[in-house]
Amino acid sequence: MIKISICTPIYHQLLNLLRQHTTYKDLRHLQALALMIHALISSGTINLNEWEAYVCSGRAIPFLWKAMEHNSSTVAFREYKLILRLAPKILSEYDDVMVLADRGFANYQILRWLQTTNWDYCLRLPIDVHMGNGKCKGKQLKTLLPPVGEATFYHNVFLWLENQCQCNLVLANVRGINDPWAIITSEKPTLETLWQYGLRFSMEELFLDSKSGAFQLEQSKIRNSKSLDRLYLVVALAILFSTSQGMAVQIKGLRTQVDPHYSRGISYFKIGLRWLTGVIHKGRNLFPPMPLLSKDPEPCFASKKAKEDYYDAIWFSRIKEIKYYI
């Protein structure tokens, strides 16, 4: 058995969280998982050799996750449809869900699936997709793009060669952005559609934290998709645990102890990570985990210029609206 007595408060809280909704065959599996999450937070690296000083046991454990070896950013619907089918069960308590996805995931299969749910969606399309009015195959989106600084809203259009799906569409040529946006939505097409799709870029920060910003996932040297799949479970739980701790620090008014900005300048994840390091080395309090905040009390901007750039990123000199009545 693992010697629990030599482990930290972070480990004990992690273990209690993992145990509360888990039916396990062997408690040692959960203990080892909690230790690995603790080691990742403490060492700040995904390199397994660096975990030795923080892990009370050298046991390996099984993981549940999914990773794929893929040569393209375009992923077939069959590769991720199982995840989509499981997602509604996890999000069953939420009645306002919007799916955001980039061009690599936009296809008529996912659109048809989304239209069978009560979820909204905001997906970016490749500009070689055909758009019509239901009576013919229509034109490629790239031939319909508005001039730079303009946007066009389309209602009730049909997409792809066989007019396979009907939805609303926004074509936008944003100043300062190289590639025009073609975004389909289940809601009324407005400028809000562009802001909604823009929320997708927050996922890039998550990828950065996973890979080089915090945990150096690429330094694991693992090239087997199944092994990487398992390892990322530790990363995901460490990010969730640290983010929850960072939000607790924010709510208690202690953010400036780990974030010197006048207003919040780093993510709740990094606030939590810094605070947890202090729990280990400075004797700071370890706060009970809290639910993720539905509304951010202090949006994060590294500087006033970053805030201005964010809110002034999308401006148009002309907007046109076209409606098709089917």
Salt bridges, closest charged atoms under 4 A:
ASP26 OD2 - ARG28 NH2 2.62
ASP102 OD1 - ARG103 NE 3.92
ASP102 OD2 - ARG200 NH2 3.64
GLU150 OE1 - ARG318 NH1 3.42
GLU204 OE2 - ARG200 NH2 3.47
ASP209 OD1 - LYS270 NZ 3.73
ASP259 OD2 - ARG255 NH1 2.98
ASP259 OD1 - HIS261 ND1 2.55
ASP296 OD2 - ARG264 NH2 2.61
GLU298 OE1 - ARG255 NE 3.22
ASP309 OD2 - LYS305 NZ 2.95
GLU321 OE2 - HIS155 NE2 2.58
